[in-house]
Amino acid sequence: MAELRAVVLRPDLERLGRYDEHRVRQRFRDAYEPAHAWIIEVDGAFAGCVALRREPDEYWLEHFFLDPRLQGRGIGSAVLGRLLERCDREGAAVRLNVLRGSQARRLYERHGFTVESQDEVDVWMVRTPAQASP
């Protein structure tokens, strides 16, 4: 998973002047909590990972990486949709951060995330729970 993170984030981190071959992997190892994570499989093979960490009043979406060869096929959107359905049932907001200029931001915006704040590297986004249909 740390290696997939390095592959997925490398273009954006290089564009931002922040790529460090060791640090990109170590940051994952330092922050990864298996209790909050799922492995994404496609046709029985490892395809990615995602974590949804509960805080008192919200969730944090973290470590959402999909093999670049599988991106653009709706897999990430399907995974995200299922996680957000769970959060909606609980009435919980979801927060995340994404690198500035990352194409992943479009996926998050399609699923209702809006920008809360940003700096020269990161964009913090939030999604309020969708209202249940009557």
N, C-alpha and C positions, 0 to 999 in steps of 0.2 A: 504494500500500500504506500509506503514511503517512496518507493521508486516510481510508482504511478503518479504520485503528487509531483515529483520532480519533473517528469515528462510533461504533464498537463500544464503546470505553472510556468515552465521555462520560457516560452515565448513572451508571456506578459511580464515576467520578472526581468527578462533581458531588455525588453522595450522600456521598462521603468528604471533600468540601471541598477537593479536590486538582486540579480541572480548570483547566488553563491551555492556551488555544488554540494557542499557539506550542510550548510545551514537550512536549505530547502527541505532536506530529509530529516534533519534533527528537530526542526520545529514541529513536524508531524509526530515524531516519536515522543517529544515532550508533552504534547497536548492530547494525544489520542487516548480515549477511554473506551475500551471494548464494550463496556456495559451499555453504551449509548449508540453503538454502531451496528451497521448491517453491511454485509458483503453483497454486491450486485453481481449476479451471474446471468450470462446469456448463453444458451445452448449448453449448459452445464459447465461453462468455463468462467473463471474470474474475469469480470468486466469493470469493476469499480467498487466504490464504497461510499457510504454516507453516514452521518451521525446526526442525531436529534437529541440534544441535551436539554433536560428540563431545568428550568429555574423556577422560583416561586410563582411568578405570574406569566411566564412565557416560555418559549422554547428557543434554542439557538440551533440553527442548521449549520453544520460544520462538516469538514472533510468530504465534500461532495465532489468526487472525481470519477470520471468515466473515460475508459480507454479512448484515445482520439480516433481510432479506427471505427469506433461504434457511435461516435457523436453524429448528430444530425438525423438520426433514425427514430426519434421519439422516445428513446429509452429513458433519458434523463427527465423528460417531461412526465412520463408515466410514473417514475419513481417519486418525483417531487409531488405530483398530484396526489398520490396515495398518502404520503406523509402529511400533506396539508389537510386532507380530509380528516385525518386523525386529530390534528390540532383544532380544526373547525368544530368537531364534535365536542371537544373539551372547552371551546370558547377561548382558546389561547392564541395570543399573537406569536409571530415567529420573526426572529431577527437573524441577520447574517451579515457578513462582510465579504466583499468581492474586490478584486484588484481593479483599479481604474483602467478603463479601456478594454476590459475582458468581455469577450462575446457572451460569457455566461450571464452577464447582467441582463441581456435581452430575455433569456429564459425566465429569470426571476421576475422581470417586469410583466411578462405575459401571464404569470401566475399571481399577479396582484401586489408585488412588492414595490414599495416606493422608497426614494432616497430620504434618509434622515439627516445624514451629514457625510462629509468626505474630506480627505486631506490629499496630499500629493501622491499617495500610494493606494489608499483604501477608500472604498465607498461602503458605508453602513446603510443597510436597508431594513425595512420592517414591513410586515404584512399583518393587517388586522384580520381576525377571524371572519370568514364569510358567513352571512346570515343564512340560517336554515330556511328552506322553502316551507310555506304553510301547508 
